[in-house]
Amino acid sequence: MRHVYFPTDSIVSLLCVMEDGDSTEIAVVGAEGIVGISLFMGGETTPSRAIVQSAGGAYRLKGELLKDEFDHASTLQHLLLRYTQALITQMAQTAVCNRHHSLDQQLCRWLLLSLDRLPTDELVMTQELIANMLGVRREGVTESAGKLQKAGLISYHRGHISILDRPGLEARVCECYGVVKKEYDRLLSYHRPG
């Protein structure tokens, strides 16, 4: 990796990719974060892959510049370490959620985490992409999204998901979303863009 990226109004998914090509999302990064933490954590490389989940802008910075500033024990170093702690919490909670909670709850968590990183209540992505992010079959996402739509929580049509009732989604989600949000708020004083 030669560069780090700071999304501004986009979402980047961090994925673990298996030998057979299957992948599962382990975290999402938006305006609160950085893609490329391995550069300042000393690893220089990572086995995970980053893909843009929701198009938008990002700032790109040469990794060497970030490493130089990080090594000066600056305010930036402390902020990046707090962000890394929040990201590790998100990764751990995602693993727990994928193992212990229903697909409906996982979808609610994923939608809410994505919404927290966008200035809008609409996501543009296919059920196939969501299935790949969650590491499940597309039919499962279709069924879960249908339940949320029938409950009046979302509207889904041809790759566009509009959130109609955010409090309703928050009422259906498992505790994993709250754990992640609380940690980001505590460590970064992060608030939704817009």
N, C-alpha and C positions, 0 to 999 in steps of 0.2 A: 504494500500500500504506500502510495506516495502523497496522498492527499487525505484530508478529513473534510467532512461536509456538515454544514449547519443548515438543516431544512428551515425554511421560513414559513411557507404555506403548503408544504407537501408532507406526505407521510412515507417513511421508508420502513420496510419490513426487514427484520433480521431473521434469516432462515437457517436451519440446520438441514443439510442436504445429504441424503443417504446414497450409498453406492449405486442403488438401482434407480436413482433420480428422484425418488419421492422426497418431499420436503415438508417441514412443519415450521410455522412461525414461532420464534422464541421471544420476540419483543417487537414493539413498534416505536419508532422515533419520529418526533415532530419538532415543532419550534422550540420545545423545551430541551432539546438534546443535540447530540453529535453522532455522526456515523464515522467510526474509525477509532474507537477507544484503544485498540491494541497498539496504536502508534505511540501513545503517551504512557501506556501501562508497561511498556518494555517488550511486548511480544512481537511487534512489527508485522505479524501476519495473523490471520484467524481462519479457522476452518468453516466459519459461517459465511453466508452470502447475504448481501444487501440488495433488495430490489425496491423500486419505487412502487408503492401501493396506490398512492393518490398523487397525481401529477401536480406540480407547482414549482416554486423556486427554492434555491438553496445557495448558500455561500460555500465556496471551495477555498481551502487554505492549504498551502504546502505543509506537509507533515513535519518537515524539519523546523519550520517557524513555530509550530505549536509545541514541539518537543523542547525547543530552546526556551520558550517562555515558561513551560511547565517545570523545567529544571531549575528555574530561579525561585522556586517556592513562593510564587506570586498568589495574588487573589484568584487568578485564573486556575492555578493548581488546585486550590481548595474547592472551587466551584466544580471543576471536572471530577474530582474525587467524590464529591457529594452526588453528582449526576451518576457516576459509575455505581455508587451504592444503590441509588434508586433503580437503575437499570437492572442490577443483579436481583433486586427484589421483584421486579416485573418478570424476569426470566424464571425465577424460582416459583413464583405464584402461578405463572402460566403452566409450568410442569405439573404442579399440584392440581390445577383446574382441569387440565386435559385428562388427568387420571381419575379424578373423583367427582366431577360434576357432569350433568347432562349436557348434551349438545345444545339444547335451548339456552342453558345458562352460559355456556361458552360463547355462543353467538351474541348474547346480550353483552357479555364482558368485552368481546372484541369490538362490537359496535360502539360501546361507550368509550373505550380507550381510543378508538379512531376519532370519534367526535371530539374528544378532549383536545385533539391535536389539529383540528380544522376550525376555520372561522365560520363554518356553515353547518346546517343540520342535514346536509345531503351528502351522500357518498356515491361515487360512480365506480362500480365494480361488479363483475359478474359473480354468479354463484359458484362458478368453477374456480375463480380466484379465491373466494372466501374459503371454499373447501380445501384448496391447497394450503392456505394460511393456517387453517385449523387442523390440517392433517386428517381430514375425514372425506367420505364420499360425497359427491355433489348432491345426490338424492337426499342425504341427511340434511344438508343445508337448505334444500328446497322445502323439505317438510318443516324444519324449524322456522324458516322465514315465513312460511305460510301460516304457522300458528301465531307468530308475532303480528302478521298483517291482519289475520282474522280477529285478533284481540284489539285492533286499532292502534297498535304501538308504532308500526312502520307502514310505509307504502312502498312496494317493490314493483318496478316495472322496467324491463329491458335494461338491466344493469344500473339502474338508478334506485338508490334506497333513500327515502326521505323519512326522517324521524318525526313522528306525529305526537308522541307522548313520551318524552324523556323520563319524567318521574315514573311512568309505568314500566319502562325498561329497567330503571334503577330498582324498582320493587321486585322484579323478576330475576335479577342477576344474583349470582352467588356472592359470597363475601370476598372473593378474590379481587373483584374490581375495587372495592373499598380499601382493601389492604394496599393495593398499588397506588391508588389516588392519594391516600393519606400519606404515604411515604414520599411521593413526588411533591406534594404540597409542603410537607414538613422540611424536606431537604432543599427544595428549590423555590419555595413560595410561588409555584407555577399556577398560573390562571389561564383559562381558555382564551385563545386569541380572538380578536374581533370586538 
